[in-house]
Amino acid sequence: MGPEIEFLNNMHIFIDESGTLPDPKDKFIVISGVGVKRIKEAKNLINRIMTSLRQRKIRIKELKFYYAG
């Protein structure tokens, strides 16, 4: 097994879509993915973003890019 395959074996990939898949009126659907090797670091980043949003009195159920930026 080469280093590329070993790297992929240890990768956590988050995939999300934007748009409505069954709606024929939607002309575009955006699918994105982010790969991380250390899941703990990703969780820590998400927790820091959520804490910052709570401190600014922004209440959300789901983390969206436009809140996190």
N, C-alpha and C positions, 0 to 999 in steps of 0.2 A: 504494500500500500504506500503510495507516494504522499508527500506532505500536503498536497491539495486535498486529497480525499480525507486525510486525518483532520484537516482544518474544518471540512464540511461536517464531519461526524460530531464535532464539538460545537456546532453553530445552532443558535436559537433564532428562528426567523418569525417575525411578526408580519402578518399580511392583513391589509385593510382595503376596503373599496369605498368609493364615493359615487353615489348615484343610485338609481333604482334599477336593478337588473331586469325585473319582469315588465317594466314600463316601456312600451315601444316608442313613446314620445321623447324619451331621453336619448339624445344623439351621442352622448359621451359618457363613458364610465371610466373612472380613474382607479387603477389598482396599483397599490404601492407595497413595498416590503422593506423591512429593515432587518439586517442580520447582526446579531451580537454574539460574541464568544463567551462573555461573562454575564450571565443573567442577573447576578446580584447587583452589578453596576447599573444595569438598565432599570431594575426595580428602585434603586436608590435615586436615580435621576427622576423617575416618575413621581416618587414620594416628595422630592424637593419641589417639583413643579406644582403638585397638588397642595403642598403646604403654602407656597407662595400665593396661589390662587385664593386659598382660605383666608390668608392674611389681608388680601385685598377685597375681601367680602364677595368673591365670585364663587357662586355655588353651581357645581356642575355634576352630572351623573357619569358623563363619559368625557375623557380627555380628547379634545380636538386640537388640531394644529394651530388654529387661530387663537386659542387661549394660551397655548404654551410658548408662543413666540415673543 
